[in-house]
Amino acid sequence: MKTVLSIAALLCFGALQGCSAPAPANVYAATPETIFAILDQMDIPAGPQGPMGTLDITKAAVEPKTISWTGSGAHAVIKCTAALVPLDPARTQIDVVCGGGGPSAGGTAGTVSDLARFAMIEQVDSTLRGRPFNWETVQLRAGASLMETLPQMQSEALATNREMQAAQAQTQAPAPAPGEPSVDPTAGQAEQPVAPDRGSVSPVPFAE
């Protein structure tokens, strides 16, 4: 496995002005093949400090054009793709896009995707430049968009919490007294149902 630190030497590869003139943050002085080889072996940490949190991460690569990472869990799926665009024989531009979210994200799914994108950009850049991942950089980039949508996120989170509480209360309804038919379709039939009078309509569904 190639060390990620080797990319530092490639940042000044090519024309001499590559070490003196500022370049766009997503442009690297290396070929797509070199960058692909490094990103293909990139270790993405899982956990609160990882770019995709605690989601299980899988990778899909199309050499040497794109690499995708999909984080999936019980309540969310996020996919980030890095496209490697050659600018010249010695420079490559990396464009990262992300999509997805969770069922409870609602209208803030775009914000979740933006946060994942900022985090994955930092993951890619820190790997290629041989430096530690910096969450402060992610927070600075995502801060404005998160603050704009914070009230909406709080409102939707509150609504989701109320729905969960209502569903939980319904599942914890008291059991019927012995000999009475259950109104819960998951509880099954009563052991000794009361026989209805002839000509009357049964208050419980007829079991086929």
CYANA upper distance limits for C-alpha pairs under 8 A (distance plus 0.5 A):
  1 MET  CA     41 GLN  CA      7.97
  2 LYS  CA      6 SER  CA      8.01
  2 LYS  CA     38 ILE  CA      7.59
  4 VAL  CA     38 ILE  CA      7.09
  4 VAL  CA    127 THR  CA      6.65
  4 VAL  CA    128 LEU  CA      6.76
  4 VAL  CA    129 ARG  CA      8.01
  4 VAL  CA    130 GLY  CA      6.06
  5 LEU  CA      9 ALA  CA      8.45
  5 LEU  CA    128 LEU  CA      8.01
  5 LEU  CA    129 ARG  CA      7.37
  5 LEU  CA    130 GLY  CA      5.10
  6 SER  CA     10 LEU  CA      7.62
  6 SER  CA    130 GLY  CA      8.25
  7 ILE  CA     11 LEU  CA      7.01
  7 ILE  CA     30 ALA  CA      8.43
  7 ILE  CA    128 LEU  CA      6.19
  7 ILE  CA    129 ARG  CA      6.61
  7 ILE  CA    130 GLY  CA      7.51
  8 ALA  CA     12 CYS  CA      8.29
  8 ALA  CA    128 LEU  CA      7.83
  8 ALA  CA    129 ARG  CA      5.97
  8 ALA  CA    130 GLY  CA      7.04
  9 ALA  CA     13 PHE  CA      7.47
 10 LEU  CA     29 ALA  CA      6.32
 10 LEU  CA     30 ALA  CA      6.31
 11 LEU  CA     18 GLY  CA      8.09
 11 LEU  CA     19 CYS  CA      7.93
 11 LEU  CA     28 TYR  CA      6.69
 11 LEU  CA     29 ALA  CA      5.12
 11 LEU  CA     30 ALA  CA      7.31
 12 CYS  CA     16 LEU  CA      7.69
 12 CYS  CA     18 GLY  CA      6.06
 12 CYS  CA     19 CYS  CA      5.57
 12 CYS  CA     29 ALA  CA      6.89
 13 PHE  CA     18 GLY  CA      7.75
 13 PHE  CA     29 ALA  CA      6.39
 13 PHE  CA     30 ALA  CA      7.55
 13 PHE  CA     90 ALA  CA      7.66
 14 GLY  CA     18 GLY  CA      7.50
 14 GLY  CA     29 ALA  CA      7.84
 14 GLY  CA     90 ALA  CA      6.61
 16 LEU  CA     20 SER  CA      7.95
 17 GLN  CA     21 ALA  CA      6.13
 18 GLY  CA     22 PRO  CA      8.12
 18 GLY  CA     23 ALA  CA      8.23
 18 GLY  CA     29 ALA  CA      8.08
 23 ALA  CA     27 VAL  CA      7.09
 26 ASN  CA     93 GLN  CA      6.16
 26 ASN  CA     94 ILE  CA      5.95
 26 ASN  CA     95 ASP  CA      7.57
 26 ASN  CA    125 ASP  CA      8.27
 27 VAL  CA     91 ARG  CA      7.23
 27 VAL  CA     92 THR  CA      6.11
 27 VAL  CA     93 GLN  CA      4.84
 27 VAL  CA     94 ILE  CA      6.92
 28 TYR  CA     91 ARG  CA      6.10
 28 TYR  CA     92 THR  CA      5.87
 28 TYR  CA     93 GLN  CA      6.87
 28 TYR  CA     94 ILE  CA      8.47
 29 ALA  CA     90 ALA  CA      6.11
 29 ALA  CA     91 ARG  CA      4.92
 29 ALA  CA     92 THR  CA      6.99
 30 ALA  CA     34 THR  CA      6.83
 30 ALA  CA     35 ILE  CA      7.12
 30 ALA  CA     90 ALA  CA      5.60
 30 ALA  CA     91 ARG  CA      5.59
 30 ALA  CA     92 THR  CA      6.63
 31 THR  CA     35 ILE  CA      6.87
 31 THR  CA     86 PRO  CA      7.54
 31 THR  CA     89 PRO  CA      6.97
 31 THR  CA     90 ALA  CA      5.87
 31 THR  CA     91 ARG  CA      6.39
 31 THR  CA     92 THR  CA      6.44
 32 PRO  CA     36 PHE  CA      6.29
 32 PRO  CA     64 PRO  CA      6.71
 32 PRO  CA     65 LYS  CA      7.99
 32 PRO  CA     84 LEU  CA      6.55
 32 PRO  CA     85 VAL  CA      7.71
 32 PRO  CA     86 PRO  CA      6.79
 32 PRO  CA     91 ARG  CA      8.43
 32 PRO  CA     92 THR  CA      6.41
 33 GLU  CA     37 ALA  CA      6.69
 33 GLU  CA     63 GLU  CA      8.36
 33 GLU  CA     64 PRO  CA      6.27
 34 THR  CA     38 ILE  CA      7.10
 35 ILE  CA     39 LEU  CA      6.67
 35 ILE  CA    128 LEU  CA      8.07
 36 PHE  CA     40 ASP  CA      6.26
 36 PHE  CA     63 GLU  CA      7.60
 36 PHE  CA     64 PRO  CA      6.38
 36 PHE  CA     65 LYS  CA      8.41
 36 PHE  CA     67 ILE  CA      8.35
 36 PHE  CA     84 LEU  CA      8.33
 37 ALA  CA     41 GLN  CA      7.16
 38 ILE  CA     42 MET  CA      6.68
 38 ILE  CA    128 LEU  CA      7.89
 39 LEU  CA     67 ILE  CA      8.24
 39 LEU  CA    124 VAL  CA      7.79
 39 LEU  CA    127 THR  CA      8.28
 39 LEU  CA    128 LEU  CA      8.39
 40 ASP  CA     61 ALA  CA      7.88
 40 ASP  CA     67 ILE  CA      7.80
 42 MET  CA    127 THR  CA      7.68
 44 ILE  CA     50 GLY  CA      7.46
 44 ILE  CA     51 PRO  CA      8.03
 44 ILE  CA    123 GLN  CA      8.17
 45 PRO  CA     49 GLN  CA      8.12
 45 PRO  CA     50 GLY  CA      5.54
 45 PRO  CA     51 PRO  CA      8.02
 46 ALA  CA     50 GLY  CA      5.52
 46 ALA  CA     51 PRO  CA      8.19
 46 ALA  CA     52 MET  CA      7.43
 46 ALA  CA     53 GLY  CA      6.26
 46 ALA  CA     54 THR  CA      5.70
 46 ALA  CA     55 LEU  CA      7.44
 46 ALA  CA     56 ASP  CA      8.05
 47 GLY  CA     52 MET  CA      8.25
 47 GLY  CA     53 GLY  CA      5.28
 47 GLY  CA     54 THR  CA      4.96
 47 GLY  CA     55 LEU  CA      8.36
 48 PRO  CA     53 GLY  CA      5.37
 48 PRO  CA     54 THR  CA      6.89
 49 GLN  CA     53 GLY  CA      6.95
 49 GLN  CA    135 TRP  CA      8.09
 50 GLY  CA     54 THR  CA      7.92
 51 PRO  CA    116 ALA  CA      6.98
 51 PRO  CA    119 ALA  CA      5.34
 51 PRO  CA    120 MET  CA      6.21
 51 PRO  CA    123 GLN  CA      7.36
 52 MET  CA     57 ILE  CA      8.45
 52 MET  CA     71 GLY  CA      6.80
 52 MET  CA     78 ILE  CA      8.32
 52 MET  CA    116 ALA  CA      7.03
 52 MET  CA    119 ALA  CA      8.19
 52 MET  CA    120 MET  CA      8.45
 55 LEU  CA     71 GLY  CA      5.47
 55 LEU  CA     72 SER  CA      5.62
 55 LEU  CA     73 GLY  CA      5.77
 55 LEU  CA     76 ALA  CA      8.49
 56 ASP  CA     70 THR  CA      8.39
 56 ASP  CA     71 GLY  CA      5.71
 56 ASP  CA     72 SER  CA      5.78
 56 ASP  CA     73 GLY  CA      6.85
 57 ILE  CA     69 TRP  CA      6.91
 57 ILE  CA     70 THR  CA      5.92
 57 ILE  CA     71 GLY  CA      4.88
 57 ILE  CA     72 SER  CA      7.07
 58 THR  CA     69 TRP  CA      6.16
 58 THR  CA     70 THR  CA      5.80
 58 THR  CA     71 GLY  CA      7.12
 59 LYS  CA     67 ILE  CA      7.73
 59 LYS  CA     68 SER  CA      6.17
 59 LYS  CA     69 TRP  CA      5.07
 59 LYS  CA     70 THR  CA      6.92
 60 ALA  CA     67 ILE  CA      6.38
 60 ALA  CA     68 SER  CA      5.62
 60 ALA  CA     69 TRP  CA      6.98
 61 ALA  CA     66 THR  CA      6.43
 61 ALA  CA     67 ILE  CA      4.83
 61 ALA  CA     68 SER  CA      6.67
 62 VAL  CA     66 THR  CA      5.74
 62 VAL  CA     67 ILE  CA      6.73
 63 GLU  CA     67 ILE  CA      8.32
 64 PRO  CA     84 LEU  CA      7.76
 65 LYS  CA     83 ALA  CA      6.43
 65 LYS  CA     84 LEU  CA      5.72
 65 LYS  CA     85 VAL  CA      7.77
 66 THR  CA     81 THR  CA      7.24
 66 THR  CA     82 ALA  CA      6.03
 66 THR  CA     83 ALA  CA      4.98
 66 THR  CA     84 LEU  CA      6.41
 67 ILE  CA     81 THR  CA      6.18
 67 ILE  CA     82 ALA  CA      5.83
 67 ILE  CA     83 ALA  CA      7.26
 68 SER  CA     79 LYS  CA      7.40
 68 SER  CA     80 CYS  CA      6.06
 68 SER  CA     81 THR  CA      4.63
 68 SER  CA     82 ALA  CA      6.75
 69 TRP  CA     79 LYS  CA      6.24
 69 TRP  CA     80 CYS  CA      5.84
 69 TRP  CA     81 THR  CA      6.90
 70 THR  CA     77 VAL  CA      7.57
 70 THR  CA     78 ILE  CA      6.17
 70 THR  CA     79 LYS  CA      4.72
 70 THR  CA     80 CYS  CA      6.86
 71 GLY  CA     76 ALA  CA      8.44
 71 GLY  CA     77 VAL  CA      6.12
 71 GLY  CA     78 ILE  CA      5.62
 71 GLY  CA     79 LYS  CA      6.73
 72 SER  CA     76 ALA  CA      6.34
 72 SER  CA     77 VAL  CA      4.82
 72 SER  CA     78 ILE  CA      6.93
 73 GLY  CA     77 VAL  CA      6.84
 75 HIS  CA    102 GLY  CA      5.99
 75 HIS  CA    103 PRO  CA      7.05
 76 ALA  CA    100 GLY  CA      8.07
 76 ALA  CA    101 GLY  CA      5.84
 76 ALA  CA    102 GLY  CA      4.49
 76 ALA  CA    103 PRO  CA      7.39
 77 VAL  CA    100 GLY  CA      6.19
 77 VAL  CA    101 GLY  CA      6.10
 77 VAL  CA    102 GLY  CA      6.92
 78 ILE  CA     98 CYS  CA      7.49
 78 ILE  CA     99 GLY  CA      6.29
 78 ILE  CA    100 GLY  CA      4.99
 78 ILE  CA    101 GLY  CA      6.12
 78 ILE  CA    113 SER  CA      7.80
 78 ILE  CA    116 ALA  CA      8.21
 79 LYS  CA     98 CYS  CA      5.99
 79 LYS  CA     99 GLY  CA      6.01
 79 LYS  CA    100 GLY  CA      6.83
 80 CYS  CA     96 VAL  CA      7.28
 80 CYS  CA     97 VAL  CA      6.09
 80 CYS  CA     98 CYS  CA      4.60
 80 CYS  CA     99 GLY  CA      7.09
 80 CYS  CA    116 ALA  CA      8.15
 80 CYS  CA    117 ARG  CA      7.33
 80 CYS  CA    120 MET  CA      7.84
 81 THR  CA     96 VAL  CA      6.06
 81 THR  CA     97 VAL  CA      5.97
 81 THR  CA     98 CYS  CA      6.86
 82 ALA  CA     94 ILE  CA      6.72
 82 ALA  CA     95 ASP  CA      6.03
 82 ALA  CA     96 VAL  CA      4.91
 82 ALA  CA     97 VAL  CA      7.22
 83 ALA  CA     94 ILE  CA      6.08
 83 ALA  CA     95 ASP  CA      5.67
 83 ALA  CA     96 VAL  CA      6.91
 84 LEU  CA     92 THR  CA      6.95
 84 LEU  CA     93 GLN  CA      6.41
 84 LEU  CA     94 ILE  CA      5.37
 84 LEU  CA     95 ASP  CA      7.29
 85 VAL  CA     92 THR  CA      6.01
 85 VAL  CA     93 GLN  CA      5.47
 85 VAL  CA     94 ILE  CA      6.73
 85 VAL  CA     95 ASP  CA      8.28
 86 PRO  CA     91 ARG  CA      6.64
 86 PRO  CA     92 THR  CA      4.90
 86 PRO  CA     93 GLN  CA      6.71
 87 LEU  CA     91 ARG  CA      5.94
 87 LEU  CA     92 THR  CA      5.94
 87 LEU  CA     93 GLN  CA      7.15
 88 ASP  CA     92 THR  CA      7.73
 96 VAL  CA    117 ARG  CA      7.14
 96 VAL  CA    120 MET  CA      8.04
 96 VAL  CA    121 ILE  CA      6.97
 97 VAL  CA    117 ARG  CA      6.56
 98 CYS  CA    113 SER  CA      6.00
 98 CYS  CA    114 ASP  CA      7.57
 98 CYS  CA    116 ALA  CA      7.09
 98 CYS  CA    117 ARG  CA      5.81
 99 GLY  CA    110 GLY  CA      8.14
 99 GLY  CA    113 SER  CA      5.59
100 GLY  CA    109 ALA  CA      7.34
100 GLY  CA    112 VAL  CA      8.22
100 GLY  CA    113 SER  CA      6.63
101 GLY  CA    105 ALA  CA      6.77
101 GLY  CA    109 ALA  CA      5.87
101 GLY  CA    110 GLY  CA      8.45
101 GLY  CA    112 VAL  CA      6.53
101 GLY  CA    113 SER  CA      7.03
102 GLY  CA    106 GLY  CA      8.37
102 GLY  CA    109 ALA  CA      7.78
104 SER  CA    156 GLU  CA      8.17
104 SER  CA    157 ALA  CA      7.89
104 SER  CA    160 THR  CA      7.23
105 ALA  CA    109 ALA  CA      5.52
105 ALA  CA    112 VAL  CA      8.11
105 ALA  CA    153 MET  CA      8.31
105 ALA  CA    156 GLU  CA      8.21
106 GLY  CA    156 GLU  CA      7.62
107 GLY  CA    152 GLN  CA      8.40
108 THR  CA    112 VAL  CA      6.97
108 THR  CA    149 THR  CA      7.64
108 THR  CA    152 GLN  CA      7.91
108 THR  CA    153 MET  CA      6.83
109 ALA  CA    113 SER  CA      6.76
110 GLY  CA    114 ASP  CA      6.62
111 THR  CA    115 LEU  CA      6.65
111 THR  CA    145 SER  CA      7.44
111 THR  CA    146 LEU  CA      7.22
111 THR  CA    149 THR  CA      8.15
112 VAL  CA    116 ALA  CA      6.76
113 SER  CA    117 ARG  CA      6.57
114 ASP  CA    118 PHE  CA      6.71
114 ASP  CA    142 ALA  CA      7.74
115 LEU  CA    119 ALA  CA      6.69
115 LEU  CA    138 VAL  CA      8.10
115 LEU  CA    142 ALA  CA      6.44
116 ALA  CA    120 MET  CA      6.57
117 ARG  CA    121 ILE  CA      6.56
118 PHE  CA    122 GLU  CA      6.80
118 PHE  CA    138 VAL  CA      6.06
118 PHE  CA    141 ARG  CA      7.31
118 PHE  CA    142 ALA  CA      7.36
119 ALA  CA    123 GLN  CA      6.70
119 ALA  CA    135 TRP  CA      8.11
119 ALA  CA    138 VAL  CA      6.07
120 MET  CA    124 VAL  CA      6.61
121 ILE  CA    125 ASP  CA      6.53
122 GLU  CA    126 SER  CA      6.33
122 GLU  CA    133 PHE  CA      7.09
122 GLU  CA    134 ASN  CA      7.62
122 GLU  CA    137 THR  CA      7.93
122 GLU  CA    138 VAL  CA      7.29
123 GLN  CA    127 THR  CA      6.65
123 GLN  CA    133 PHE  CA      6.60
124 VAL  CA    128 LEU  CA      6.69
125 ASP  CA    129 ARG  CA      6.51
126 SER  CA    130 GLY  CA      6.30
126 SER  CA    131 ARG  CA      5.51
126 SER  CA    132 PRO  CA      6.43
126 SER  CA    133 PHE  CA      6.02
126 SER  CA    134 ASN  CA      8.40
127 THR  CA    131 ARG  CA      7.02
127 THR  CA    132 PRO  CA      8.22
127 THR  CA    133 PHE  CA      8.35
134 ASN  CA    138 VAL  CA      7.60
135 TRP  CA    139 GLN  CA      6.72
136 GLU  CA    140 LEU  CA      6.62
137 THR  CA    141 ARG  CA      6.86
138 VAL  CA    142 ALA  CA      6.57
139 GLN  CA    143 GLY  CA      5.89
140 LEU  CA    144 ALA  CA      8.28
142 ALA  CA    146 LEU  CA      6.56
143 GLY  CA    147 MET  CA      6.60
144 ALA  CA    148 GLU  CA      6.84
145 SER  CA    149 THR  CA      6.98
146 LEU  CA    150 LEU  CA      6.30
149 THR  CA    153 MET  CA      6.67
150 LEU  CA    154 GLN  CA      6.63
151 PRO  CA    155 SER  CA      6.70
152 GLN  CA    156 GLU  CA      6.64
153 MET  CA    157 ALA  CA      6.50
154 GLN  CA    158 LEU  CA      6.63
155 SER  CA    159 ALA  CA      6.80
156 GLU  CA    160 THR  CA      6.60
157 ALA  CA    161 ASN  CA      6.62
158 LEU  CA    162 ARG  CA      6.78
159 ALA  CA    163 GLU  CA      6.83
160 THR  CA    164 MET  CA      6.74
161 ASN  CA    165 GLN  CA      6.70
162 ARG  CA    166 ALA  CA      6.67
163 GLU  CA    167 ALA  CA      6.68
164 MET  CA    168 GLN  CA      6.59
165 GLN  CA    169 ALA  CA      6.60
166 ALA  CA    170 GLN  CA      6.76
167 ALA  CA    171 THR  CA      6.93
168 GLN  CA    172 GLN  CA      6.85
169 ALA  CA    173 ALA  CA      6.98
175 ALA  CA    182 SER  CA      8.25
176 PRO  CA    180 GLU  CA      6.74
176 PRO  CA    181 PRO  CA      7.71
176 PRO  CA    182 SER  CA      6.39
176 PRO  CA    183 VAL  CA      8.48
178 PRO  CA    190 ALA  CA      8.14
179 GLY  CA    190 ALA  CA      6.77
179 GLY  CA    191 GLU  CA      7.20
179 GLY  CA    192 GLN  CA      5.85
179 GLY  CA    193 PRO  CA      6.59
179 GLY  CA    194 VAL  CA      7.87
180 GLU  CA    190 ALA  CA      6.86
180 GLU  CA    192 GLN  CA      8.19
180 GLU  CA    193 PRO  CA      6.92
180 GLU  CA    194 VAL  CA      7.82
181 PRO  CA    189 GLN  CA      6.89
181 PRO  CA    190 ALA  CA      5.54
181 PRO  CA    193 PRO  CA      6.50
181 PRO  CA    194 VAL  CA      8.31
181 PRO  CA    204 VAL  CA      7.77
182 SER  CA    187 ALA  CA      7.11
182 SER  CA    188 GLY  CA      7.61
182 SER  CA    189 GLN  CA      7.00
182 SER  CA    190 ALA  CA      6.88
183 VAL  CA    187 ALA  CA      8.48
183 VAL  CA    204 VAL  CA      8.10
184 ASP  CA    188 GLY  CA      8.04
189 GLN  CA    193 PRO  CA      8.13
196 PRO  CA    200 SER  CA      7.11
196 PRO  CA    201 VAL  CA      8.06
196 PRO  CA    202 SER  CA      6.74
202 SER  CA    206 PHE  CA      8.24
